[in-house]
């Protein structure tokens, strides 16, 4: 959620301050200079590399152009480092380098700042109306504030995803509308696995970590009479409830707040945990990165106690972490066995998202080998 501190700067010889908004939890920058349409990209890049943030006072579209120009310089990297770094010794090292580059990029590009009025208007020439997008992410407007342009663009993009929705073929082409900070079901292969796997007998299912509620909706559309969908993120709970209502499934899907399992047992329990055991850097990354495999292990360790006799747990998991050297197949199987579970069968599919075939992706070798699986588990 938004971290609100106070940012301070000097402008026209006077001291100013405002609320600082950062969804990633980044602290307010300690040094701030005023920038406008006269600020050159090379100057801006040098300043942000030195740790100085730039509070924009020029044309809004000029700020976007400057951000693009600075991003090109960030992606090229410092001149002294170009071509000097040795190739990674392992997929794990390549992954950690990639994450470091992502962190650095986010930090530097987050140093171009824009003001927000107390009602979330952007007081810059040619600025779009972002009030609704900001309210969806930040809540009710309260006071003037400052945020990064990069974050603001993310809010605008998320608002468009929420407004238009994401078409889900497994729901007959109906759309799911993700909220800001809730992972969008754009990787449809895991949804298709849940839509195609043979259902065990019984009329109840649990969907653990429901997010947008897409898997709960698929299960209900497949004929499950009652689905209990859990999450502990307030945004996900609101998002799932809205999607369930929009799809006309409120009488069959209960969305409840819980850390993993709700009370009771069910003949089918489904979980699509984050796939990569690493530290997330933003709210939406919590759907991808799971430090220490906390959610994966929590699901496996608690599954047997929540299944009815003969019931199944469906674990939907990509093996990308295995190809990156972050978790082995042997470790996964050992975790399944130590939880008192056995594998009934496994359904596999290959991802079709753009990164799976992008040769310029630093993780291309791992992504080309990636398989997403639905593991059908039962008590041993």
N, C-alpha and C positions, 0 to 999 in steps of 0.2 A: 504494500500500500504506500501511498505518498508519504515521504518524509518531509516534514515542514520544519525548517530552521529559518534563520534570517541571513540574508545576503546584504553586504555593505559595499558601497562604492562612493567615489567622489565625482561630481559632475558640475561643471561651471563654478568650481570653487566651493561647492557646498556638499556636505555629507548627506547621503541618502541610504535608505534601507527598505527592504521589502521581504515578504515571505519567500522562501526558497522551496521550489517544488522539484522533487526528483523521485520518480517511480523506482529507480534502481537503488535508491538509498544513498546516492553519492552525496558527500557533504558539500556545502556551498563553497565555491572557490574563494580563496583568500585574497587574490589579486584580481581586480576588475578594471578594465579600461573601456572607454566609450569607443565604438566603431560605427562607421556609416559607409555610404556609397563611395567615399574616397579611399577607403582602406583597401590596400592591395592584398592579393591572395598570399604572396610570399611573406608579407609583413604579418598577416593573420596567422599563417602557419608557424612562423618563428615564435610569435607570442604564445600560442597555445602549447607549443613544445616546451616553452620556458615556464609553463604553469600559469599564464595569465589568461583569464577569461575575457571575452569581448561582448559587451552589452550593446546590442544593435539599436541604432537610432535612425537608420536610413529607410529606404524603401524595402518592403517585405520581400518582394521578388528578388531584390538585390541581395538580401540575406541568404536566400535559397541558392542563388548563383555562387555566392562566396562559399557556402557550405560544400557545394559540389566541387569547387576548385580546391578547397582545402582537403577534401576527401581524396582527391587524386594524388595530392602530395603525400598524404598519410599512407596511402596504399603503395606508393613508390618507396617510401621509407627514407631514412637518412642516407645521404650520398656515401658516407664512409662505410655503411653496412651493406651496400648493394654488392651482390656477388661474392661476399666474403664468408658467408655462413655455410658450413659444411652440411651435406644432406643429413637428414635425420637417420639415426642408427636403427630405429624401430618404429612401427606404427604408433606406439604409445608416445614416443618422443615427438613424432609428427603431429599427433593430436594436441599435446601440451603446447607445442610451439604455435599451433593454429589458435588455440584458446588465448594464449598470451597476446597474439597479434589482434585478436578480436577485442580483448580487454583494452589494449592500447588504443585501438581505433575508436572504441566507444568513448574512452576517456577524453581523447583529443577532440573528437567531433562534438562532444558534449559541452565544449567550452565556448561555443557560439550561442549567446543567450538572447532571449527576447522577453519583453515585458508583457504582463497581462494586467488589465484593469481589474477593479473589484468585481465586475460582472463577466470576466473572462474575455472581454474584447481585447484584441491586439492593437495598441495605439500606434500603428505604423501605416504608412501609405500602401495602398493596394493589398492590405491584409484581408484574408478571407474571414468569414464569420465562423469562429471556432467554439462558440459558447456551448453548443450542445455536446460537441466532442469532449471538451474539458469537463463539463458537468458529469458526463458518463464515467470518466476516469477519476476525477478528483472529488466528486460530490458537489454539494451546493457552493456557489461562489461566496466568498466572505471578505476578502481584502486584496489589494494589489499584490502582485507576486511576480516572480521571475522564474523562468524555466529555460531549458536548452531548446534550441530550434529543432534539434534532432528528436527530442522527446515529443515536442509538439507535432511534428510531422507523423510520428508514430501514433499519436492520439487521433489525428485526422484519418490516417489509414485504417485504424481499428474501427472508427466510427462508420466508415464506408463498408467494411466487412459486416458490421452489425446491421447496418441498414439494408444491404443487399442480400446478405446471407450466403451460405455455401450449399450448393446443390448436393444432395446425398442420393446416389442411385439406389442404395439399399433401402431407402425410404420412398421408393417410387418417384424420385425426382423432387420430393419436398425439400425444403431448405432448413438448415440449422443456422441460427444467428449468433455467432460468438460475441461475447462482450470483451472489453479491453482487459488484457491480462489473463484471458482464458484461451487455452490452446484451440485453434481452429482445426476441424477435421479435414484438412486439405489433403492429408495422406490417406486416401480412401481404402488402401489395401487392408488395413486392420479392421475397418468397418465391414468390408466384404467378408472377411474371415468369420466374424461373428454372425453375419447374415447367412452363411452357408454351412456352418458346423452343425452336425446332428444334435438336436435338443434331447437332453435326458428327460425322462418322465417327471411330471410334477408341475405345479402351476405357479411357482414362486421363483424369483431370481433376485440376487443382489448384484448391483453394479458398483464396484468399489472405485472411488475417485472419478466420479462421473463427468466432471468438466462441463462441457456443453449439454450433456445429457444424451448425446447421439446414440451411444450403445444401449442405454436404457430404452430409448425410443425404438430401436431396431428389435430388441427383444420383445417389447410389447406388441409391435406390429407382427411379429412372428407367432403371436398367440399366447405368450406368457400372461397369465391373468393378473399377476401382481408383481411389480418390480420395485424394489427399494433401492434408490440411487443415493450414494453417500458422497460427501466431499466435506472438507474443512475450510475451504476458501470461500469467504462471503460472496465474492464476485461470481464464482462458479455456481454457488447455490442459487443465486438470483437468476443467472443465465440459464441454468438447467430448468428451473421452474417455468421461466418464460417460454422456452422452447417446447417443453412438454405441453404447456397450455396451448401454444400456437398449433401444435400438431394434433390437438384434440385427445390427448392421452392422460389428462390429469387424474381421471378416475382409476387409472391402472398403474400409474407411476407415482410413487411417493419420493420426494427429494428431501433428504434429512441430513443434518449436520452430524458428522461422525469422523473420527480419526480411524479410517479403514472400515471396520465392520459395524453394522447396526446390531442391535440385540437379536438373538434368536438364530435359527438355522434355515437353510434353503437348499433345495436340490440342485440349484445352479448358482454359482458365484463367479462373476466375471471381473477381471481386473486388467487394465492396460496401464501398467506403471511406467514412469520415466525409464528410458532405455539405456541411458549412459550414466555410469557412476562417476559424476563430476559435479563441481560446484556451479550452480546457476548464477547468472549475473543480472537477471531482470525477472519480473514476475512471470512472464510467459514462458521463460526457460525452465521453470519448475516442472513443466510437463515433459521436458526432454532430459534434464539432468537431475540425478537422484544421488546426493552425496552419501557414500557408503552403502548404496543400494538399500536405503532405509525402507522405502515403500515396498520394494520387491521382497525383501526378507520379511517384513511385517505381514504381507499378504500370505506368503508361504507358511510362515510359522503359525498364523492364526486360522488358516483355512480349514484344517481338519476339525477344529472345535465348532465350526459354523456350518459344516455340511451335514445334511441329513444322510442316513444310511443309503449307500449306493449313489449319492449325489456326485456331481462333477464341479471342479473348479477350472475355469478357462483362464489361462495366463497368456495374454497377448504380448509378445516381446520380440523386438528386433535383435538380431545377433551382431549389430554393428559394434557393440562394445567388445565382442570377441575378436573381431577383425582388427580392432584398434589396440588389442592387448591389454584392455582394462578389466576384463572379466573372462575367464575361460569357460568352455562348455562343461568341463569337469567340475568347476566351482558351482555352476548352476545346478547340475545334476545332484551334487552333494547337498546343496541347500534344499532341493526337493526331497531327497531321501531323509535327511535329518529332521524334516518337518513331518515325517510319517506319511508321506505321499508317494504315489506311484504314477507313472505316465501311462495313460490308456492309449493315446495316439497323439500324433502331431500333424497339423495342417500347415503347409508352407506356401508362401507366395513371395514374389519379388516386388520391391517398390517400383513405382513408375513416376515418382516425383522428379522434377528437373535436375536436382543435384545428383541423382543416381547415374546420370549419363554425362555430367559436366566434366570434361577433361581438365579444366583449369582449377577445379576444386582441390585444395591441398590434401583432402582426405579421399581423393578419387579412387585409389586402389581398394580401400575398405568399402566404400559405397558401392562399387561395382559388384562386390561379392556379397552384399547384404541380403539377408533373407528375413522376412517377418513371419513369425510362427504363432499359431494358436496351440498351446499345450493343453491337452485334456488330462486333467489330474483327478485322482480319487484317493481315498484313504487306503493305505497299504494293508 
